[in-house]
């Protein structure tokens, strides 16, 4: 049995660990709430733009726009959205598993240091690395989105796909591959956006007739690239909410495990102390009987 001094040292160490994990849990919970609020706040804007695109879909010939032009896929363009820090459970590992399943030629852009480290370690073709703060401003994400769009329009890549952790609820984050470009059709793209909104309970309908100036085609040319940027921004917001949720759950689990270990060590310490006291009593009694 370990000495009482060793057990006390371990108890102190576990208490410090529990205090740290509890603080990290509270911080992650606060950040998670802010990230969820940011994602929810941007939905009405995205839904309004989706409604405008739906009104445009029936008025223009979709074949003219490069986002809708189908081409042979020689090189995939993938935006990998990971975390900057660890301690968030299997969140990043699940994303890396999706990357490992990609066997076709691909060029990677990455948001998050963990993803950049993984791509460098596995010697994959990483062409750009972007940093996004916890506040996730649209300007930060726009830089990454526009870089991907430029690569797509120049023919360097033939698709734009986003690998990210989709936020479903506090306990569940689903790692998925979301195709962005090329769009099979504008109507299908709108249908996918509305399906996501329906899953989140944020469906709104607007049957008003919309007049476009100067004409529907020019409005679509200006609106569609901006909406793709906004769509990618929405995915990054979901990824941030997933990160903070996963970290909060991981830290809560670590705190609970530390509490359990602390109880076991306290019991072991009491037993060791009781055994030491009993041994001292026996030694005193034996010495007294020999006197």
C-alpha positions, 0 to 999 in steps of 0.5 A: 500500500502506498504511503499516506504522503504519496496518497496526499500528493496524488489527492492534491494533484487530482484536485488541481486537475479537477479545478482546471477542467471545471474552469475549462468546462465553464469557459467552453459552455459560455463560448458555446452559447455565444456560437449558437446565438451567432449561428441562429442570428445569421439564419434569417439573413441566409433564408432571405437570400435563399428566397431571392435566389429561388425567385431568380431560378425561374427567370434566368438560364442557369447554364451561363453561370460558371458555378452551375457549369458541370466539368470533369473532376480532375482535382477536388478542392476541399476546405477542412474546418478544424479546431485551433486547440485540442481537448475536444474529444474525438471531434478532430479525429472524426474529421481526419478520418474523412480526409483519410478516405479521400483517395482521388487527387485533391488540394486542401485549404484549412481553417484551424491549426489542428487541421494544418498540422494533420495535413503537414504530417500526412504530406497532403497537398495543402495550398492555404492555411487560414485562421479564424477567431472564436468570434468568427467574423464574416470578413475572416471566413470570406478570405478563405471562401474567396480564395477557394472560389478564385481557385475554382474559377481559374480551373486549379480545382474542379470542386469546392467541398467543406469537411466540417463538424455539423452541430446537431445538439450539445452532445452530438456533432456530425462530421460530414463532407458538404459539396458547395460547387459546382451546383447541379442546379440553382433549384437543387441548391435552394432545396438543400438550403431549405432542407437544412432550415427545416431540420433546424425549424427555421423555415419561412415562406414568401410568395410575393412577386419580386422585381429585379433591377437592372435584370434578373441575370445581372442580379444573379451574377452578383448575388450567387458568389456572395451567397456561396461565401455566406453559406460557407460562413454558416458552415464555419459557425456550425463548426465553432459551435460543435467545437465548444460543445465537444470541449464542454462535454470532454471537460465535464467528463474529465471533471467527473472522472477526477471527482471519482478518482478523488473519492477513491484516493480519499478512501485509500488514504483513510484506510492507510492512515487507519492502518498506520494508527492501528500499527502504532497502537499495537507497537505501544501495547507490545512495548507496555506488555514487555515493560 
